[in-house]
Amino acid sequence: MTAVNMIVQPKDRAGFIITDCAYTDRAGRIDAIGCKFVGTMNRLPWAFGITGNVKADDLAHALKQSNPTTMKQLIRRLPDALRYAVARIDATSEDRGVGVLRGVVWDYAAKLPHGFMIHSDPEVCGMPGTEPFSWYKSSWALTLNDGQVTPADVLGRDVELTDPDSFDVAVDSIVLVARQRANPCNVTTPGLDPTVRHRIGGGVDVIGVTKLGVQAYRVHTWQEDRVGEFINP
């Protein structure tokens, strides 16, 4: 389980991926603390966060091979990259491969950031009624845990995520992931023990996408979240 949040703020001409940093094993112990996103490899600014059991290295390899240099190419080639990453899990693990990508790409034609989502399984990924391996445009998407339906449920206040005056990424990203860490997760990834429901933690990464490129920052670390131990918020 991963906190992968995507927010586009047109007023500031920027989009953001906000993730936690904890990789947990089947039993729920922290395997590693690290980045959970793939970012641009060429002059087209884009980045996405990953949840599920697909691997960032597999997605990065597939995209490096296809080398999308325009938004249209990314829209066309990202589904095949996700298919490749899912197939790699299917071939190397006893578990079925699943993945959800939430990201931002700079739209040069509109001169604005463009938020998107793509997944491999609508039920497992919590998007019933949508098609797998299809590109969906969105201005925001949050990881919602038990009892959470709206951004206000997660943050504990009324908020307009796309308005930088309402959601200040520099401050509120830490509050956002801290609340996701504290709330029990709905564990849907194949192979994970669903009774261990605190799997978000380690730290908070913010990845910004603008026309100038992609920048990533580790804005918070939970020192109490240690490799080999369970997350106890």
PyMOL commands that set and color helices and strands:
alter all, ss='L'
color gray80, all
select helices_A, chain A and resi 10-12+56-66+71-92+151-155+169-182
alter helices_A, ss='H'
color red, helices_A
select strands_A, chain A and resi 4-9+14-20+22-24+30-33+37-39+46-52+99-107+112-119+136-137+140-141+203-210+213-221
alter strands_A, ss='S'
color yellow, strands_A
deselect
rebuild
show_as cartoon
